[in-house]
Amino acid sequence: MTKIFSFFNQAGGTGKTTLAMNLGYALSQLGHSVLLVDMDPQSSLTIFMGISSYEVATTVSQSILDKKTLPILCGIHEMDLVPSNLSLSAADVQLATAIAKETRLKRAISSIESNYDYILIDCPPTLGVLSILSLVASTHILIPMQTQYKSFVGLDLLLGTINELKVEGVASNLQIAGVIPNLHDRTSQSKEILEAVIEQFSGIAPVFPPVPKAVAFADASMNHTPLEIYDRKHPANSILHSIAENLESL
């Protein structure tokens, strides 16, 4: 069965887009077919993949607003991509009175999901309509977070949001795949926060190995490639592969 992961955190700056692209690539290197879906109007994932958001004629926006077939760009770094652009920012207003709006993305994905082993959705950093559509369409949620106090405090709010969506039946089957500590450094504060996160999620969901803070990630994104293509010997690649292997076992 296709596994559909939403990369979501209500806090910004957690590196969710970078993780979506790089974990997607790691999964592709393990022999899986991977589709990336950009659900953020800022279209960072689209840009990171080397696609100009200003030049794409059709995006995920038309699929959820006008019920068009998902526009899939094939074979980018051994992955496929559903692009986004600023037109997606109008979704909140345009879907305000739509019937069963929460299922728009799920229905769009249902016609193509059997073509993929993994579908990775990059959500906006807010709990608006676009994030709800993404979570409803997903089988799992992955929670990227910085190992900083502000990000740690926000985890309670995030868990409350997930629980509310499940209780209300909006995303009743959504499972927490785990937490990915990201942009991790060697300071004592980061170490303490990581330990606290592991304790908080004990019995709830796994906390994956921390992904280090590294300039190489930004450099790779500027070159429109996953880190493993940009710098095959970078030590973060083995961590990303370890997380990808864990996702295989879910």
C-alpha positions as CSV (number, residue, x, y, z in Angstrom):
1,M,0.0,0.0,0.0
2,T,1.2,3.5,-0.8
3,K,2.4,5.4,2.2
4,I,1.6,9.1,2.1
5,F,3.6,11.3,4.5
6,S,2.8,14.9,5.3
7,F,5.8,17.0,6.6
8,F,4.1,19.3,9.0
9,N,4.9,21.6,11.8
10,Q,2.9,24.7,12.7
11,A,6.2,26.5,13.4
12,G,8.2,27.8,10.5
13,G,12.0,27.3,10.0
14,T,12.1,23.6,10.8
15,G,13.6,22.6,7.4
16,K,10.6,20.5,6.4
17,T,11.1,21.3,2.7
18,T,14.7,20.3,2.7
19,L,13.8,17.1,4.6
20,A,11.0,16.2,2.1
21,M,13.3,16.5,-0.9
22,N,16.3,14.7,0.7
23,L,14.3,11.9,2.3
24,G,12.4,11.5,-1.0
25,Y,15.7,11.0,-2.8
26,A,16.9,8.6,-0.1
27,L,13.8,6.5,-0.6
28,S,14.3,6.6,-4.4
29,Q,17.9,5.2,-3.9
30,L,16.4,2.4,-1.9
31,G,14.5,1.4,-5.0
32,H,11.1,3.1,-4.4
33,S,9.0,5.2,-6.6
34,V,8.5,8.6,-5.0
35,L,6.2,11.5,-5.7
36,L,6.7,14.9,-4.1
37,V,3.7,17.2,-3.6
38,D,4.3,20.9,-3.0
39,M,1.3,22.2,-0.9
40,D,3.0,25.5,0.2
41,P,2.2,28.7,-1.8
42,Q,5.7,29.8,-1.2
43,S,6.6,26.8,-3.5
44,S,10.0,26.2,-1.9
45,L,10.0,22.5,-2.8
46,T,9.2,23.3,-6.4
47,I,12.1,25.8,-6.5
48,F,14.5,23.5,-4.7
49,M,13.8,20.9,-7.4
50,G,14.9,23.3,-10.1
51,I,11.4,24.3,-11.4
52,S,10.5,28.0,-11.7
53,S,7.2,28.5,-10.0
54,Y,6.5,31.4,-12.3
55,E,6.8,29.3,-15.4
56,V,4.7,26.3,-14.6
57,A,1.3,26.6,-16.3
58,T,-0.5,24.0,-14.1
59,T,0.0,23.3,-10.4
60,V,-1.6,21.5,-7.5
61,S,-3.8,24.6,-7.2
62,Q,-5.9,23.6,-10.2
63,S,-6.3,20.1,-8.8
64,I,-7.8,21.1,-5.5
65,L,-9.7,24.2,-6.7
66,D,-10.9,23.0,-10.1
67,K,-10.7,19.2,-9.6
68,K,-8.2,18.9,-12.5
69,T,-5.9,15.9,-12.8
70,L,-2.7,16.3,-10.8
71,P,0.0,17.8,-12.9
72,I,3.1,15.6,-12.5
73,L,6.6,16.5,-13.6
74,C,8.4,13.3,-14.1
75,G,12.0,12.2,-13.6
76,I,13.5,15.0,-11.6
77,H,16.4,13.5,-9.6
78,E,14.7,10.1,-9.9
79,M,11.5,11.5,-8.3
80,D,8.3,13.0,-9.7
81,L,6.9,16.3,-8.6
82,V,3.5,18.1,-8.3
83,P,4.5,21.7,-8.4
84,S,3.0,24.8,-6.6
85,N,3.0,28.5,-7.0
86,L,1.4,31.6,-5.4
87,S,-2.0,30.8,-7.0
88,L,-2.4,28.3,-4.2
89,S,-2.6,31.1,-1.6
90,A,-6.2,31.8,-2.8
91,A,-7.3,28.3,-1.7
92,D,-8.5,29.5,1.7
93,V,-11.0,31.9,0.2
94,Q,-12.0,29.9,-2.8
95,L,-12.7,26.7,-0.8
96,A,-14.5,28.5,2.0
97,T,-18.0,27.4,0.8
98,A,-16.9,24.2,-1.0
99,I,-18.6,20.9,-0.1
100,A,-16.3,18.3,1.4
101,K,-13.3,20.6,0.8
102,E,-11.1,18.6,3.2
103,T,-11.0,15.7,0.8
104,R,-10.0,17.6,-2.3
105,L,-6.4,16.6,-2.3
106,K,-7.1,13.1,-1.1
107,R,-9.4,12.6,-4.1
108,A,-6.9,14.0,-6.5
109,I,-4.2,11.7,-5.2
110,S,-6.4,8.6,-5.2
111,S,-6.3,8.3,-9.0
112,I,-2.5,8.1,-9.1
113,E,-1.3,6.8,-5.7
114,S,-1.0,3.2,-6.9
115,N,1.8,4.4,-9.2
116,Y,4.0,5.2,-6.2
117,D,5.4,3.5,-3.2
118,Y,5.8,6.8,-1.3
119,I,4.1,10.2,-1.7
120,L,5.7,13.0,0.4
121,I,3.6,16.2,0.9
122,D,5.3,19.5,1.9
123,C,2.8,21.4,4.0
124,P,2.7,25.1,4.8
125,P,3.9,26.1,8.3
126,T,0.4,27.0,9.4
127,L,-2.8,25.1,10.3
128,G,-4.9,26.4,7.4
129,V,-7.0,24.8,4.8
130,L,-4.0,23.6,2.8
131,S,-2.4,21.8,5.7
132,I,-5.7,20.2,6.6
133,L,-6.1,19.0,3.1
134,S,-2.6,17.5,3.2
135,L,-3.2,15.7,6.6
136,V,-6.5,14.3,5.4
137,A,-4.8,12.9,2.3
138,S,-2.0,11.3,4.3
139,T,-1.5,8.0,6.0
140,H,1.2,9.4,8.2
141,I,2.6,12.7,9.5
142,L,6.3,13.4,10.0
143,I,7.1,16.2,12.4
144,P,10.3,18.1,11.6
145,M,11.5,20.3,14.5
146,Q,14.6,22.3,15.5
147,T,16.2,21.2,18.7
148,Q,15.5,24.5,20.3
149,Y,13.3,25.5,23.2
150,K,10.7,27.4,21.1
151,S,10.2,24.5,18.8
152,F,10.0,22.1,21.7
153,V,7.2,24.1,23.4
154,G,5.2,24.1,20.1
155,L,5.1,20.3,20.1
156,D,2.2,20.2,22.6
157,L,0.2,22.5,20.4
158,L,1.0,20.3,17.4
159,L,0.0,17.1,19.2
160,G,-3.3,18.7,20.3
161,T,-4.0,19.7,16.7
162,I,-3.4,16.1,15.5
163,N,-5.6,14.7,18.2
164,E,-8.4,17.2,17.4
165,L,-8.3,16.2,13.7
166,K,-8.6,12.5,14.7
167,V,-11.3,13.0,17.3
168,E,-13.4,15.1,14.8
169,G,-13.1,12.4,12.2
170,V,-11.4,14.7,9.7
171,A,-8.2,12.6,9.7
172,S,-9.2,9.7,11.9
173,N,-6.7,7.2,10.4
174,L,-3.7,9.5,10.5
175,Q,-0.7,8.0,12.2
176,I,2.4,9.9,13.6
177,A,5.3,8.4,11.8
178,G,7.8,10.1,14.1
179,V,9.7,13.3,14.9
180,I,12.8,14.3,12.9
181,P,15.1,16.6,15.0
182,N,16.5,18.9,12.4
183,L,19.2,21.6,12.2
184,H,20.8,20.0,15.2
185,D,24.0,21.4,16.6
186,R,26.3,20.3,19.4
187,T,25.3,22.9,22.0
188,S,24.2,21.8,25.4
189,Q,20.8,23.3,24.9
190,S,20.2,21.3,21.7
191,K,21.3,18.1,23.5
192,E,18.9,18.8,26.4
193,I,16.0,19.6,24.0
194,L,16.6,16.3,22.1
195,E,16.6,14.3,25.3
196,A,13.3,16.0,26.3
197,V,11.7,15.3,23.0
198,I,12.7,11.6,23.2
199,E,11.1,11.5,26.7
200,Q,8.0,13.3,25.6
201,F,7.4,11.0,22.6
202,S,8.1,7.8,24.5
203,G,5.3,5.4,23.7
204,I,3.8,7.8,21.2
205,A,6.1,7.8,18.2
206,P,9.8,7.3,17.3
207,V,12.2,10.1,17.4
208,F,14.6,9.6,14.5
209,P,18.3,10.3,14.6
210,P,19.0,14.1,14.5
211,V,19.9,15.7,11.2
212,P,22.8,18.1,11.7
213,K,22.8,21.8,10.9
214,A,25.0,22.1,7.8
215,V,25.6,24.8,5.2
216,A,25.8,22.0,2.6
217,F,22.0,21.6,2.7
218,A,21.5,25.2,1.7
219,D,24.2,24.9,-1.0
220,A,22.6,21.8,-2.4
221,S,19.2,23.5,-2.5
222,M,20.7,26.5,-4.4
223,N,22.0,24.0,-6.9
224,H,18.6,22.4,-7.1
225,T,19.8,19.0,-6.0
226,P,19.4,16.7,-3.0
227,L,22.4,16.7,-0.7
228,E,23.5,13.2,-1.8
229,I,23.9,14.4,-5.4
230,Y,25.7,17.6,-4.4
231,D,28.0,16.0,-1.9
232,R,27.9,12.2,-1.9
233,K,30.4,11.9,1.0
234,H,28.6,14.3,3.4
235,P,28.0,12.5,6.7
236,A,24.3,13.7,6.8
237,N,23.5,11.3,3.9
238,S,23.9,8.2,6.1
239,I,21.5,9.7,8.7
240,L,18.9,10.5,5.9
241,H,19.2,6.9,4.6
242,S,18.8,5.6,8.2
243,I,15.5,7.6,8.5
244,A,14.4,6.4,5.1
245,E,15.0,2.8,6.1
246,N,12.9,3.3,9.2
247,L,10.1,4.7,7.1
248,E,10.2,1.5,5.1
249,S,9.3,-0.5,8.2
250,L,6.2,1.4,9.1
